Amino acid sequence: MFRSAAAQVGDGVLLRCSSPAARIGDGVLLRCSSPAARIGDGVLLRCSSPAARTGDGVLLRCSSPAARTGDGVLLRCSSPAARIGDGVLLRCSSRIRTLAPRFASASAPSRQPLKRWALEVSPFSTIRAHLGCGISVRPLDPHRFPHADRAFVAVLGSRGVGLDQVHVQYKEDIKELLITAGELNGSASIDLAAPIKSNLFISTFGDAAVQVKEMECDVCEVRTDGGDCFLHSVKSHRVEVSSNGGHVTAAGSIHGNVNVSTRGDGTVDVKKLQGANVTVSTERGLLKVRAVYAESSCISSCSGSVQLGHVHGNAAVRTVTGDAVVDGSNGFLEISSTGGSIDVYVGEGASAKLHTREGAVCVRVPPSLRAGLQLCGVSVDVSPEVAVHGVESDASEGRVTVTGYVNGEPPEQRWVNARADGGAVTVRTQSWLESLKLGS
């Protein structure tokens, strides 16, 4: 290409032309003899003509018309095409040569829009989808569609996916958009751009996955069979996600009364939940929530571990054999387990009731905590750093019971009650800064 050698460098492509070439980020640097224009994520072309904007912010400088194709950029010149990296096509004066990145096959089918629907809808529509393929939902661009009165549906994939199985219908009288599809061939999926206030009722079967981004509606209801579900910055009065074995992942904040559950080996990994009532459960999979802001929350797993970051408000955690870890609480926290261990940080002004039949209990408290202590286990170990006053101790029936006050008599109803029927109970101090786990 360009009458010179070409070599693959890292995740990008290095093209050798008639001058030195260097790598920039994850992109490509072509050194020619003119001013530079930036293209996409780090591809720099030096050409010699006015710039034309095309696609998603791509700036092409060349001496001929430019057009966007697929996920790449097409520069129209006067020769066969050579493929560069992830879909940049350059037409130059050389034979066709493929430089495929290590994470994609040059012969892999591209996911092009195979069929599109453009519909005029109400800004407050209801969307119902029953699909055997994946679906991605995002809001309309408010700048392009300020009245929020359009919906765009596209089938993405390679040829031969069975388009006759995809049906799209909008019912004006009830303001409902209905999308149905069977199990499509290959990796075909549905892409939907809809008014941001649209209520969502989405169900998939098989391994079909669901992705919902930045919607703000009254109801967001997602049900999958074995498919995964990904939410990003969703605001709704009611958010319900359930799966029979898929993983549930959420980035950003999920606002609303939230109910998330998955069965089998499905896991839950959520950044932040915020609402009046929050319910999250797994069967055997890990349950991880980094922050919960709720008046009341209920978190449970059968044999999966429960890992909670900071819990604001009252919370109840239940496990059977899984362990439970809570890195911060400022309300009333109740944890019960049959065979799992419990590890909790009880913050200022918080109370806790912790009970496991077969596991152990570890309670971490700030040095300035004022609360009553009631501890019971096969053994009880209170760190000397914890200033306990009015200690009363009793040993009977193979268990040790210790009661007292930390830093003086606390306000009424502020207690830490920890009980391990078949294990040890330990209490130690931990600073608020340590509880943030800034290094993790």
N, C-alpha and C positions, 0 to 999 in steps of 0.2 A: 504494500500500500504506500502510495506516495514515493514509489521507487526506493523503498528502504525497508529495513527489517522492523518487525513488530514483536513486542514481548509483553507477557502478562506480569503485572506487578501487584501483589497483595489482592485486594478486592477490586482494584481498578485496572485500567489498561494503559500501557505506555506505548505511544506511537512515535516512532522515530521518523522525523521528516528531514528537511535540509538544515536543521539547526538543533542545538541542544534541547532536550526535553526533560521535564521534571514533573514529579508527582505532586498534586495538590489535594490534601484530604483524602476522600474516597473517590476522587474524580480523576479527570484526565487533563493534562496540559499539553496542548499542541502549540508549538512555537512556530509562528510564521513571521510575517513582516508587516504587521499592522496593529492598530489599537486592539485592545482585548475586550471581549464581552463575556459575561458569565452566563452559563447555561445550566439549569437544573441544580443538582447537588454537587457542584464542584467541578464541572467540566468547563475549561477555559479555552475558547477558540480565538485566535487572533486572525482577523480577516481585514477587509478593506472597503467596507461599504456601509450604508446606513443600516440602522437596526430595526428589526421588526419583532414585535411581541407576539408570541403564540403559545397557546395552551396555558399551563399553570405557572405563569411567571417565567417562561423561558425566553431569553433574548438571543436572537440569531443575528449575527452580522455576516452577510455574504452578499454576493452580487446577483442573486436570483430569488424568485419567490420561495417562501418557506412554508411548510405545512407540518402539522403535528400528526403523528401516526401512533396508535396504540399507547403504550406507556413510554414511548421514546420520542425522538425528534428526527424529522426528515429534512435534510438540507438538499434542495434540488439543484444539481449541477448537471453535468453532461456525461455521466458514465455509470457503469454498474455500481452496485452498493456493497459496502463492507459493514459488517455488524460490529459495534463497539459496546462492550459492557452490557448494561441492562436496557438495551433497546434504542440506542442512538444509532441512526442510520446516516452514513455520509456517502454521498455519491461523488466519486472522484475518478481520476483517470487511471484506474488500475483494475485488475481482475477482482472478482468477488472473493473475499477472504473472511473467515469467521474467527473472531476472538471471543470465545464464550467464557463468561465468568465461572469460577469454580462452583458457585452455588446454583447455577441454572444451566440447563441443557440448551444448546443451540437449536435442537430439534423439538424442544418442548412447545406444545401448542399455546398460543397466546389467548388470553381471556378477553376476547373482544365482545362488545355489545352485539348480540345476535338478533335481538328484537327489542323495540322500545314502545312504550305507551306514554303519551302526554295527555293528562286529563285536567279539566277544570273542576275544582272541588271547593268545598267549604273550608274556611280556615279552622273550623272546629269539627272536622270529620272524625269518624271512627274507622280504623283500619283493622280488618280481620284477615289473617293469613293462615292458611293450612297447607304446609309444604313438606315435600320429601327432599328438598334441597335447601341449602343455606340461604340466609337473607341478611342483608345489611341495611339498617334504617338510619337516616340522618335527616336533619332539618333542611328546608329550602334555604338558599342564600337570601337573606333579608334585603340585601341591596338590589339584587336582580328581580326579586319578587316581593316588593314591599307589602302587597295586599295578601300574601300567603294564600293564594287561591289556585295553586297548581300542585299536581302530583306527577312525578316522573318515575316510571317503572322500567327497568331494563333487565334482560336476561344476559348474564355474562358467562362465557365459556367458549369452547371450541365447537366446531361444526358437528352436527349429528347428535345433539343433546336431547332431542325430542321436544321441540318447541310446541307441538300440538297438545302437549300435556299442561301447558301454562295458560291459565285463564285469568283475565283481569277485567273487573266490572265495577263501575261506580253507580250507586243507586242514589239519585238526587233527592228522592222523597225522604229518605232516612239518613242522608248524608253519610253513606257507608261505602268504603272502598274494599272490595273483596278480591283477594289474590289466592289462587289455588294452583298447586302443581304436584305432580307425582314425583317419583324418584327419577331424576334426570341423569343421563349418562355423564360419565366423567366428573369433573369438578365444577359443574355449572352451578350458578347461584343467582339470586335475585338482588338487585340493587334498587333501593327505594329512597327517593327524596320527597318528603311530604311536609305539610305545614307543621310548625313546631308544636302546636297545641293539639295535634291529632292524638286521640286515644288509641292505644295499641293492644291488640289481642292476637298474639302470635303463637302458633303451635307448629312443631315440626316432628317428623317421625324418622326412624332410622338414626343415622349419625349426623343428620343435618344440624348445623350450628346457627346461632342467632347473634347478631351484633346490633346494639342500639347505642347511638351516640347523640348526646346533647339535646335530647327531646325534653319538652316541658309540657306535661299534660295532666289530666285528672287521673287516668288509669294507664299503667304500663304493665301488661300481663304477658309473661313469656313462659311457654311450656315446651320442653324438649324431651325426646325419648333418650337417646344416647348421645345427643349432640351437646357441644359446649355452648355456653352463653357468656357474652362479653358486654358489659355495660360501661359507658363512659359519661360521667357528668349528667346524670338523668335526674330531673326534678318532676315529681308527680305526687298527687295526694295519696295514691296507692301504687306501690311497686310490688309485684308478685312474680317470683321466678321459681320454677320447679323443674327438676330433671330426674330421670330414672337412672342416671349413671354418668351424666356429663359433668364437666367442671364448670363452675360459675366464678367468673372473674370480674371485678369492678375497679376501674381507675377513676380518679377524681372523686367527687362527692356524689353520693346517692341520697337525694332528699325525698322524704315522704314516710308514710307508714309502710315499712318494709317487711316482706315475708319471703325469705330465700331458703330453699331446701333442695337437697340432692340426695339420691339414694345410691346404694352399691358402693363403689370405690370413688365416686365423685367427690371432688374437693370444692371448698369455697375459699377464695382469696380476695378480700375486699379492702380497699384503702380506707374509706370513711363512710359511715352510715349516720344519717341525721334525720330525726323525725320524732313524733310523739311515741310511737310504739314500733319496736324492732324485734323480729323473730328470725333466727337463723339456725339451720340444723343440717347435719350430715349423718350418714349411717356409719360407714367405715373410713371415710376420707378425712383428711385434715381440714379443720375449720379455723381460718385465720382472718381476723379483722383488726386493722391497725388502730382505728378510733371509732368509738360509738358515742354519739350525742343523742340521748333519748330520755324521755321521762321514764319509760319502762322498756326493758329489753329482756328477751328470753333466748338463751344460746344453749344448744344441746347437740350431743353426738353420742352414738352408741359406743363404737370402739375406736373412733378417730380422736386425735388429740385436738384440744381447743386452745388456741393461742390468741389472746386479746391484748391489744395495746392499752390505750387509755379509755376507760369507761366512765362516762359522765351521766349521772342519774342512777336510778335503781336498776339492778340487773340480777337475773337468776341464771345460773349455769348448771347444766346437768350432763353427766357422762356416766357410762356404765363401766367400761374398762379403760377408756381413754384418760390421759392426763389433762389437767387444766392449768393454764398459766395466764395470769392477769398482771400486766405491768403497771397498772395504775387505776385507782378508783376514787371517786369523791362523793359517792352516795352510799346507799345500802347495797352490799354485794352478798349474795347467797350462792354458795357452790356446794353441790352434793355429788358424790361419786360412789360407785360400788367398789371398784377395784383400782381406780386410778389415783395418782398422787395429785396434790394441789400445791401450787406455788403462787402467792399473791402479794402484791404491794398495796397496802392500805394507806391511802393518803390522808392529809389533814381534813378533819371534819367528816371522815367516812366511818362506816360501821361494816362489820363483816360477820357472816355466819358460815362456817366452813366445816364440812363433814365428809369423811371417807371411811368406808368400812375396812378396807384392806390396804390402802396406800398410806402415804405419809403426807404431812401438812407442813409447809414452810410459809411463815408470815414475815414479810418485810415491812418495816414501818419507818417513817422519818423520825429523827432524833427528838423533834419537838411535839410528837403526837401526844394528845391527851385523850385517853380512852381507858375503859375498863378491860381487863383481860380475864378470860375464862378458858383455860387450856386443859385438854384431857387426851392422854395417849399412853401407849405402852411405855414411852419415855417422853419427858418434857425438858427441853433445853432452851433457856432464855439467855441470850447474850448479855454479858456484863454491861455492855453499852446501853442497854435498855433499862432505864431507871424505873423499876417497879417498886411501888410502895404498898404497904398493907398486905403483904404476901401471906396467903394461906395455902397450905399444901396438904394433900391427903393421898395415901396409897392404899388401894384396896382392889380386890378382884383382878389383879394383874395390870392395873392401870394407875397412872399418876394424874392427879388433878391439881392444878395450880390456879389460884385467882389472885387478883390484885389490881392496882391502878398504875398507869404509866403517866409520869409527870404530874402527879396529884390527881385528886378526884375529878373525873370528867363531867361534862354536861350530861344530863339525863338521857338515856337510850343510846349513848355512844359506847358501844362495846365491840370487842373482837373476840368472837367465840370460835375456837378451833378444836375439833375433835377428830382423832384418828383411832378407830376401834382396834385396829391391828397394826398400827405403825407409830412412828415418832412424830412429835410436834416440836418445831423449832421456831424461835422468834429472834430476829436480828434487825439491826438498823440498816437503812439505806437512804442516802440523801436523795432529794428530789432530782438533782442533776444526774445522778447515777440511774434513776428510773427512766430518764429520757433515752438512754442507750444511744447516745449520739455517735458512737463509733461503730454501731452495727449497721 
